[in-house]
Amino acid sequence: MRLASALFFPLMLARDDKLGWRHTSSRRKYFTNEDGERNLVILNEYGHRGREYGQARTAGKYRVLVLGDSFTEGVAVGEDQVFTRLLEASDPDLEVLNAGVSAWGTVQQYLYLRDEGIGFQPNRVLVMYYTNDLTDNCIPYSPGIGPRPHALIKDGSVEIVEDFDDARFVRFLPPVPFRSFLSRYSMLFYALNERIWLKAKMEEYRRILIEEEQALVPAETKKIGLFMLSRMETLLAPRGIELAVVLIPSKSMLKGGGREWYDEIREFCGLEDIECLSLLDAMIGAKERGQKPYFEKDIHWNKEGHAIAAQAMIPFLAGIAEGLSK
């Protein structure tokens, strides 16, 4: 099973005791999107998507570390179509490291940045923020992937739970002995769970997740989300690293709905002097021009959406000369 997996079904995610899960290193895998396009995704030595960069920044280059979830990971588009590659191609003095990992919330992104990301010596960190980050920060698992660190409100303050367990995650595994152990180490168990059990239980598990997300207190999820951005700023500022937030609109927002969280983060960034870019106007403008930046069913950007996002972000990364002269 391990040999077959390595040859034909390479695993792009692996369980991790600190982050919940992370990208595996030095992997290649083809993904087929809903339009039938087959795209190769390449993970380098550090689990980043894209070119192989060492931890030391190249002399004379301006390095940007991009954090995010599946929007940043971008498995529905090819290597030369993902927005981080398009950003890098826009200027020869740019190095863009794509550290997006599917289903990561801002808590996981912060912990990765604190323990590993800073080691890549970025000049700037871009946090790609999407609406589900607010709930991902508070739900201590992702069905089908694993348990994770999360945050909660305790005595009115935000507390990050780094010593997490899998008590709530194992509900989504087949009810067999040692299922927690098997989910980590057995390729046979993984294959059966992924290809049979999860598909059979998909609607039930989706309902459970929605119920638990709806039980969260919106004011608390927003407080946690803003707190994590503040922690990132506190971590980066003394090191002279700039933090910037890029807000990713959902498809429904292009029709005028669901903007409250979006506006609150923009307001918070303004108060905290954190650079913030909204991609909403760029996506609405593209739609009005007859472009389709999102897939029909998939919530993510297609290759057109990645190109539109990159075009909007290029001016946002202006000031490279000033950064290089620091």
QUIHUDA-V923706 format. One record per backbone hydrogen bond with DSSP energy under -0.5 kcal/mol. CO is the residue of the C=O (numbers start at 0). NH is the residue of the N-H. E is the energy in kcal/mol with one decimal. If there is no record, write none. Layout:
co | nh | e
CO | NH | E
CO | NH | E
This chain:
co | nh | e
0 | 4 | -2.4
1 | 5 | -2.4
2 | 6 | -2.0
3 | 7 | -3.2
3 | 8 | -0.9
4 | 8 | -1.0
11 | 23 | -1.7
13 | 21 | -2.1
15 | 19 | -1.7
18 | 20 | -1.1
19 | 15 | -1.9
21 | 13 | -2.5
26 | 42 | -3.2
28 | 40 | -2.9
30 | 32 | -0.5
30 | 38 | -3.5
32 | 35 | -2.2
36 | 32 | -2.4
36 | 38 | -0.6
38 | 30 | -2.9
39 | 78 | -0.5
40 | 28 | -2.1
41 | 49 | -1.5
42 | 26 | -0.7
43 | 25 | -2.3
43 | 46 | -2.1
47 | 43 | -2.9
47 | 49 | -0.5
48 | 97 | -0.8
50 | 52 | -1.0
57 | 60 | -2.1
60 | 62 | -0.6
61 | 94 | -2.3
62 | 122 | -2.6
62 | 123 | -1.7
63 | 65 | -0.6
63 | 96 | -3.1
64 | 66 | -0.6
64 | 125 | -2.7
65 | 98 | -2.5
66 | 127 | -2.9
67 | 100 | -2.1
68 | 71 | -0.7
68 | 72 | -2.5
69 | 73 | -2.6
73 | 76 | -1.6
77 | 80 | -1.6
77 | 81 | -1.3
81 | 84 | -0.9
81 | 85 | -1.7
82 | 86 | -2.5
83 | 87 | -2.0
84 | 88 | -2.1
85 | 89 | -0.7
86 | 89 | -1.1
87 | 90 | -1.2
90 | 93 | -1.8
92 | 61 | -3.3
94 | 63 | -3.4
94 | 96 | -0.5
95 | 97 | -0.6
96 | 65 | -3.1
96 | 98 | -0.9
97 | 48 | -2.1
100 | 103 | -1.9
104 | 108 | -2.0
105 | 109 | -2.6
106 | 110 | -2.3
107 | 111 | -2.4
108 | 112 | -2.5
109 | 113 | -3.0
110 | 114 | -2.3
111 | 115 | -2.8
111 | 116 | -2.8
112 | 117 | -2.2
115 | 118 | -1.3
116 | 119 | -2.0
117 | 120 | -1.9
122 | 241 | -2.4
123 | 64 | -2.4
124 | 126 | -0.5
124 | 243 | -2.5
125 | 66 | -3.2
125 | 127 | -0.7
126 | 128 | -0.8
126 | 245 | -2.8
128 | 247 | -3.1
129 | 132 | -2.3
130 | 133 | -1.4
131 | 135 | -2.7
132 | 136 | -1.8
134 | 137 | -1.5
134 | 138 | -1.7
136 | 150 | -2.5
137 | 139 | -0.6
139 | 147 | -1.6
141 | 144 | -2.4
141 | 145 | -1.8
145 | 141 | -2.0
149 | 160 | -3.4
151 | 153 | -0.6
151 | 158 | -3.0
153 | 156 | -1.9
156 | 153 | -3.3
158 | 151 | -2.1
158 | 160 | -0.5
159 | 161 | -1.0
160 | 149 | -1.2
161 | 163 | -1.6
165 | 169 | -2.3
168 | 171 | -2.3
169 | 172 | -1.8
173 | 175 | -2.3
175 | 178 | -1.1
177 | 181 | -2.8
178 | 182 | -2.2
179 | 183 | -0.8
180 | 183 | -0.8
180 | 184 | -2.0
181 | 185 | -2.4
184 | 186 | -0.7
185 | 189 | -2.2
186 | 190 | -2.5
187 | 191 | -2.4
188 | 192 | -2.6
189 | 193 | -2.9
190 | 194 | -2.6
191 | 195 | -1.7
191 | 196 | -2.0
192 | 197 | -2.8
195 | 199 | -2.1
196 | 200 | -1.9
198 | 201 | -0.6
200 | 204 | -2.8
201 | 205 | -2.4
202 | 206 | -2.1
203 | 207 | -2.1
204 | 208 | -2.4
205 | 209 | -2.5
206 | 210 | -2.4
207 | 211 | -2.2
208 | 212 | -2.4
209 | 213 | -2.6
210 | 214 | -1.2
212 | 215 | -1.1
215 | 217 | -0.7
216 | 219 | -1.0
216 | 220 | -2.1
217 | 221 | -2.3
218 | 222 | -1.8
219 | 223 | -2.5
220 | 224 | -2.4
221 | 225 | -2.5
222 | 226 | -2.1
223 | 227 | -2.3
224 | 228 | -1.4
225 | 229 | -2.2
226 | 230 | -2.4
227 | 231 | -2.0
228 | 232 | -2.2
229 | 233 | -2.4
230 | 234 | -2.0
231 | 235 | -2.4
232 | 236 | -2.7
233 | 237 | -0.6
235 | 238 | -1.4
235 | 240 | -1.8
236 | 239 | -2.0
241 | 124 | -2.9
242 | 274 | -1.0
243 | 126 | -2.6
244 | 246 | -0.5
244 | 276 | -2.8
245 | 128 | -3.1
245 | 247 | -0.5
246 | 248 | -0.6
246 | 278 | -1.9
249 | 252 | -0.6
249 | 253 | -0.8
250 | 253 | -0.8
251 | 254 | -1.3
251 | 256 | -1.7
252 | 255 | -1.6
258 | 262 | -2.5
259 | 263 | -2.1
260 | 264 | -2.0
261 | 265 | -1.9
262 | 266 | -2.3
263 | 267 | -2.5
264 | 268 | -2.6
265 | 269 | -1.9
266 | 270 | -2.1
267 | 271 | -2.3
268 | 272 | -0.5
268 | 273 | -2.9
269 | 272 | -0.6
272 | 274 | -0.5
274 | 244 | -2.7
276 | 246 | -2.9
278 | 282 | -2.2
279 | 283 | -2.8
280 | 284 | -2.8
281 | 285 | -1.9
282 | 286 | -2.1
283 | 287 | -2.4
284 | 288 | -1.3
285 | 290 | -2.6
286 | 289 | -1.6
292 | 301 | -2.1
299 | 294 | -1.9
301 | 305 | -2.2
302 | 306 | -1.8
303 | 307 | -2.2
304 | 308 | -2.6
305 | 309 | -2.4
306 | 310 | -2.2
307 | 311 | -1.9
308 | 312 | -1.7
309 | 313 | -1.7
310 | 314 | -0.6
312 | 316 | -1.1
313 | 316 | -1.0
314 | 317 | -1.8
318 | 322 | -2.1
319 | 323 | -2.7
320 | 324 | -1.4
321 | 325 | -0.5
322 | 325 | -1.0
